[in-house]
């Protein structure tokens, strides 16, 4: 079969303006909970897109660890490629691909580093092996063999067998403060439904969002 022949119809129902909540944060929470209830694999997995100093976009998948009107939080190695990009340009985009529900959510915004206290709180809640892996891996750095990584992990496991594991200085989180949301629902005959939330401008409408339908 040719790749160009692979297609399917989207039949789970459309999305109408009357179905949307005034707040994109509430709308996102509602859809995320439905994705969780549907037992989708990794419902909190999201693509984070950044741009390097030369304008080259990069994408990778991370896990959403908290969300709300304060923003969308993920954690990473602060020396990683994505962190270096954010240091240069903190404009990022997030993408949630909930294919099983024929839905996507796209968010644009600015990434801000979390405080040391926020990093400590989350790091301490992680399984011990995940804590050790965060220290063992200097993310995005070249290594000659997997054995080097595994050896470092085992060395750290022995070192901290009985003690608390400190938060490494090169590890932490980011909060993405949204500037726009797009909710996408698949529709029959490729007539998909797309709604864009943008901040209302003006003092009287501060904190509210304008909602516009986009052509598919």
N, C-alpha and C positions, 0 to 999 in steps of 0.2 A: 504494500500500500504506500502511495506517495504521501509525504507529509502534508501536502496541500489538500489531500482528500480527508484528513482527519478533522472532524467537526462534530458537534452535537448541539441539540436544541436545549435552551434554558427554559425549563417548564415549571419552576417552583413558585412562580408568581411574581408580580411586579411590585414596584414601590411607588406610592403616590404621595403627593405633598401633604395630604391630611394625615398620613401615617407617621410623619416625622415629628420629633420633639423639638421645641424651640432651642434647646441647648445641644450642641454637637457632642458635648461630654456625656450627657445623659443618653443620647442616641447611641454613642459608641459603647457605653456600659451595657445597654440593652442588647445590642448585637453580640458583644463579647460573651455575655451570659448565655445567649442562645447557642453560640458556637461551642461553649463548654458543655451545655446540656445535651448537645448533639453528639458528644463524644468525638469531636474532630481531633485528629492527631495534632498535638502541639498548637492549641488554639491561641496561645500567647506569642507564638513565633512571628516575628516581624522583620521585614527587610529594612535596613538602615542604609540610606544613600548619602554619601559625602562626595566632596570634590577636592582634588589635590591642587597645589599651587599653579599647576599648568592647565587647570580647567578640565582634567580627566575625571569623569565620574567613577565611583567605585560603589559596589553594593555588597552587603553581607547580611546573614540572618542572625539575629540575637533574640533573646527572650525578654518580653515586657515583664517587669517586676512590680510595677505599681502604676496606677493611672488615676486621673481625676482632674479637677479644674486647676490644680497646681502644675499639671503636666504629665508627661509619659516618661517613665524611668527605666533605664537599662544600665548594666555594669560591664566593665571591660578593663583591659590592661591600659593604663594611661600612657604607655609607650607604644601602643599599637598603631597601625596605619590609620585606622579611623580616628583615633585620638589626635594624631598629628594633623590630620585634615581639619578636624574641628577647631584645633588651636589656630589654624590659619583662616578658616572660614566656618563659623558656627551655624550656618544655614544648612539644615538637613531635611530629608524627607523620610517618612515611615510608610510602610505598606503592609497591610494585613490581607493575605490571600485565603479567604475561607471558601475554597472551591466547592466543597461538599454542599454548602448552602447557596452556591452561585452568587457569592458576595465578595466585594473587596472594599477596603477602606484605605484612603490615601490621606496622609497628614503632612503638611509642611510646617516648619517652625525653626526655632533657634535652640541649640543645645547649650546648657549651662552645667558646669561641674557641681556635684553635690558637696555638701560640707563633710568634714572629717567625721563628725558625729553620725551623720546619715550613712556614711560608708561603713563605719564600725558596727552600727546596728544591724545592717544587712549581712556583712561578712560573718558576724558572730552567729547568725541564724543558719548559715550554710552547713551542709554535711562536711565533716572533717576532711574527707578525701577531696572535696571540691575546693576547700581552702588551700590544701597542699598543692593542688594542680594550678591554682592561681599564682602561687609563688614559683613553682617549677617552670612554668612556661613564660618565656619572654616573647609574648605574642608578636607575630609578624617578623621576628628575627630568623635569619637562615640558620638551619642546623644540618649537620652532615648525615645524621641517622636518628631514627626513632629511639634507638637504645639509649642515646644521651638523655633524652627527655624522661624515659622510664627510669633510668638510673638516678637522675636528680630527684624524681618523685619518691623513690624508695629511700634515698638518703634522708630526705625531709621527713618521711614517715617514721623513721627510726629516731631522728632528732627530736621530734615533737610527740613521741609515743605517749608521754604522760603529762605534757604541759599544754598550756594554752598557745594557740597559734596567733601571732601578731598580724595585724592588717599590714600587708606590704605597702610601702610608700608609692609604688608604681601601679596600684590597683584602685579603682574607684568607679563612681557612677556619674551618669549625666541625666539631667532633666530636660526633655524637649518641650518647650513652651509653644503650643500650636498657634499658627497664624491662619491656617485654613484646614478644612476637612472636606473630603469628597466621599460620599457613600454611593456605591455602585451595586445594583442588583440586576442580574441577568434577566433578559426578556426574550420572548419568542421572536423568531425571524430576525435576530440580532437587533431588535429594537429595545436595547437595554435602558434602564433607568439610572440616571446620574444626578445627584444633587450636591451642589457646592455651598458650604457654609463659609462666609467671609465676615470679619468683624464689621459691625455698623460704625460709621464714622459720625462724629458729632457728640457734644456733651450730653444731650438729652437721650441718646441711644447708646451711651457707653456701657460696655459689658454685654450687649446683645449682639445677635448674629443675623446677617442677611442670608436668606436661602434662595438659591437660583437653580432651576433645572437646566442641565446641559444636554445638548444633543449627543447621542451615543456615537 
